[in-house]
C-alpha cells in the first residue's frame, strides 16, 4: 500500500514537472520571465533553508555567495573567454570551497553573533568588489548577451528541482539530516552523542552556498549586466530569509510557497503601481499578520493543511481500492 502511494505521488510530481515545462510554449514572454524569477527564488530560498531552517543558524551572508557566483561567471566569460556552462559549474565549485573557508571561521559563533558575522562578511564582499578594478568597480560588469528566454526558464527550473531533490534526499531522508536537526535542537547534546558538530556545520554551510553560487551565475548571464548593489546587496539575503519565514521555516515545501507568493505578489504590485516602494508596506503588513496568526508559515495555512490531508486520504483510499480489486 505504501509503495503504491509513493508511486502515485511520483507520477503526480512527474505530471507537474511536465506541466511546468509546457509553460514557455503557452505563456507570453513577460510571464515566462516572471516564472523564471519564481524558480530562481525558490532555489535560493530552499538553499537558505538548509542552514537557517534545518540547522537553525540564521545567515545574512548568503546573498554574498549569490554575488560571488555571478562575478566569477562574469569574469570567466569576459576575461578568460569561457562559455557559460563551464563557467557556471566552476563558479559553483569555487563558491562552495570559499563558503567552507568562511564557515570554518564564522560557525564558531552562534545565535545573533553568527547572524551579525555573516552580515558583516556580506558587506565586506560588496565593498571589496566596489573597489577592485578587474570587477568593474562601481561601473559593474557586462556579459555576452543571450536573448533566448526559454533557455533561462528551463535552467532555473532544473536548478530549483535539483535543490529540492537535495533538500529531500540529504536533509529529509538521510542520517546526515538527522545530525543536522539534532544540532538545531540541542548542539551540546548532539556533540555529547558523538556528532562532529563543527564538521557537519561546515558541510551544511558549504552545500547551502553551492546552489546560490550556481544560481547567481545563471542570473548574471540572464541579466547580462551585474553590479555590486544588484548581486551583493543585503536585499538578496533579506528576501531569502523573509521568503522562508513566510512559507514555513524548516519545512520542505514552505520555502517554495513563500518564494512563489512573495515574488508573484511583488510583480503584481509592480505591474499595478509601478516602480514604487508601496509593495514594501503591503509586504510588511502581510509578514506581521502571518507571524501573528501563522507562526509556522503559509505551509500550515488551514486551507492548505486540510487540502493536503484530504489529498493523502484520497490517495490512500484509491490505492486500497486498487489493491482490493487486484486480489
N, C-alpha and C positions, 0 to 999 in steps of 0.2 A: 504493500500500500504506500509506504513512504517513498519507495523507488518510483512508483507511478506518479506520485505527487511531484517529485523532483523533476521527472521527465516533462510533466505538463508545464511546470514553471519554466524549464529550459526552453521549451517550444514557444511559450509566451514571450520570453525575453528575446528569442530569435526573431519572432514576428515584429516586435517593437523596433529592433535594430534595422530590419528590412524597411519598415515604415519610415524611420528616420533617414535612411539612405535615399529614399524616394523624394524627400523634401526639396532638394535643389532643382528637381525637374518639375515641381508643381508650384513653387513659390516664386514671386518676383525677386530680383537681385537684392533689393533692400532687406527683405525679410530673411533671405539667405544669410546676409551679414549679421542680422540680429541672432539667428540661430547659431552661427559660428561663434559669436560672442558668448552666448549661453554655454556652449560646450567648453569654451576656454575657461570661463569662471567656474564651471562645475569641476574641471580638472584641478584648478588652483584651490578651490575650497576643500575638495577631497584630500589634496596634499597637505593642507594646513591641518585638517582634522586628524591626520596621523600623529602629529606632535602635540596639538592642542587638545584634541578630543580623546584619543586612545591613551596617550601618555600623560595628559594633564599639565603640560608645560606650555604656557601662553607665550607665543613668539610673535614679536612685532618686526622681525627681521627677514621674514620670508619674501617680502617684496624685493629685497636686495638680490636674492637668488634668481628671481624672475628677470631683474635687470642685468645681472651678470651673464645669464644665458643669452639675453638679447644682444649685449655688446660683444660677447665672444663670437657669436654668429656673424654680426655685422663686420667685425674686424677680419675674421677669416675670409669672408666673401669679398670684401672690398680691397684688402691689402694683400692677402695670400692667394686670392683667386679660387677659393674652394667653391664647389657647388653647394646648394642648400642642404641636401640630405646629410652628407658627411659633416658639414659644419654644425648642423643641429645635433647630431649624435656626439660629436666632440664636445659641444657646449654642455650637454647633459652630464657627460662623464667628468669634465673639469669642474662643473658646478658641484657635483656630488662630492668629489675629493676636497674641494675648497670648504664645503659645508662640514665635512668630517673634521677638518682642522679647526674651524670656527667652533664647532660643537665641543671639541675637546677642552676648550678654554671656557666657554660660556655655560656649559652644562654642569659645571661645578657650583653654579648658582641655582637658586630655585625661587619659586614664588614671584613676587614683584621685582626682585633683584634680577632674575633671569629676563623678565619682560623688558625692564629698563636696559639691560645689557644688550639684548638683541635690537632694541630700537636704536641705541647709540651706534651699534655696528652698521645698521642700515643707513643711518645718516652719514656716517663716516664714508661709506661706499659712494653715496651720492656726491658728497663734496669732493672726494678723490677724483671721480670721473669728470667733474666740472673743471678741474684744473689740469688734467692730463692732455697734452697736445694731440696725441695719436688717436684719442677717442672723439675728437672734435670739440671737446670742451663745452662751453655754453652754446655753440652752434649746432650741436647734435651730430648725428651720423646718418648718411643716406645709403640705402641698399639698392641693389638692382631691382627694378620693378617687376611685378608679376600680376597680371590682370585676371587670371583665372580664379574667380571666386569659389568655384566648386572644389578646387584643389584645397583651399584652406578650410572649407566646410568639412570635407572628409578627413583632413589631417587633424583638426581639433576634435572631431567625433572619435576618431581612433585613439587619440591621446586620452580623452576623457574615459573611454571604455577600458583602456589599459590601466589607468589609475584606479578605476572602480574595481577591476579584477584584482589588482594588487592589494587594495584595502580588504577585499573579501577573503582572499587566499592567505595573505600574510598576517592580517590583524584580526580577522574574524574566525578563521578555521585552523589556525596553527598553534603550536605550543609557544612559538615566539610571541604571538599576540597575547597569550595568557601572561607571559612575563611582563609585557608592556603594560597591560591593565593592572597587574599586581603593583608595578611601580606607581601607577596613578593612584591606586587606593591607599597604599602604605609602603613607601620606598624602603624604610628601615626594616620592616618585616620581610619584604621581598629579598633584601640583601642578607638577612639572617637565615633565609631558607636556601641560600647558595646562588642566588641570581646575581650575575655580574652586572650590576645596575649601570655602572659607568659605560661599559661596552655596549649594552643594549640601548642606552640613551643616545650614544653617538651613532649607532646604526640607524635608529629611527630618525634622528635629525638629518642624516645624510640621505636616506631614502625620501624623506619628505621634501628635501631640497632638489633632488634629482629631477622630479617632474616639473616644478616651476622653471627650472633651467631650460628644459626642453620646450615647454610651452612658451617661455619668453623668446626662445629662438624662433619659433613659428610665428609669434606675434610680430617680431621685428621684420621678418620677411613679408608678412601680411601688410603691415603699415608702410613699409619701405622707408620710413624715417623714424628714428628714435632720438630721444632727448633725455638727459638725466632726470628731469622732473616728470617725464611721462612713464618711464620704466623703472625708476629707482625712487620715486616719490613715496612718502608714507601712506598715501591713499591706497596703494596696491595692497599692502599688508592689512590695512584697516578694513578694506572691503572683504578680504578673505575671512577675517575674524567675525565681522558682522554677518556675513552670509552663513557661516557655520552656526553661529548662535541663533540666527533667525530660523534656520531649518531644524536644528537639533544637534547639539554637540555630542560627539562620541557615538554617533549612530552611522549606519552605512548610507541610508538614503536621505538623512537630514541635510547634509551639505548640498545635495543635488536639488532638493526642493528650495532651500534658501537661496542658492545661486540663481536658479531659474526665476524665482519670484522677484528677487531684488533687481536683477538685470533687466528683465522684461518690464517691470514696473518703472524702472529708471528711464528706459527707452520710450515707453508710452507717455510718461510725463514730459520728456524732452520733445516728443512729437507734438504734444498738446500745447505746452507753454514755451517751447523754445529753449535755448541755452541759458537757463537761469538757475539760481540756487534754490528755487522753490521746492524741488524734489527732496532736498535735504531736510526741510521742515516736515514734509509728509513722512519721509523715511524715519526720522527721529521719533515722531509720534507713533508710527507703526511699531518700531522696536520697543518703545516704552510700554505699549499695550501688550505686546507679545510677552515681554519679560514679566509683566504684572500678571497676566492671565494664563499664559502658556510658557512657563519657565523651561520646559523641556523642548520647546521649539514647535514649528509647524508640523513636524513629522508626527506629533502626538495630538494634533488637532482632532476634535471629536469626530467630525465627519470622515476625515481620512482614516482615523483609527477604526471606526465602525466599518468603513468600506473594506479595509484590509482584513478585518476579522471575518466579514461576510464572504469575501473572496476566498479566504482559506477554507471556510466551511463548505463553500460551493465546490471548490476543487476536491476537497476531501470526500464529499458526497458522491461526486461523479466518479472518482477513482474507485470508491467502494462498490458503486453500482456496476461498473465495468468488470470488476473482479468477480462479483456475484454472477454476472451474466456469462462470464467465461468458464465458470465451474460446471 
